[in-house]
């Protein structure tokens, strides 16, 4: 395929990607995280700050089972590591509720920070 080069990393090989992962700009697999907040306002503030800092994220409705544990909105984020994202939100005084990582089988598991 002509576009195969678009999914190869700097070594020239196309890595196998698990569900919940995608290639970042450098060709490295990015993990998919979900951060929940106490309110939609905090989720919106978090989205604005993360995008301003160059992080890829999407504000979305949470699955119903997550709504029972707080707000009905979360940020879906692609990152190699979640630490810098959490640190930025803390620096901006944006309280988070919980963080989930999408596992290879597509399920979400809570990340203990």
Secondary structure, DSSP 8 states (H G I E B T S, - for coil): -GGGGGG--TTS------TTEEE-TTS-EEEEEEEEESSHHHHHHHHHHHHHTT-EEEEEE--HHHHTTS-SEEEEEEES-SHHHHHHHHHTT--EEEEEEE-TTS-EEE---
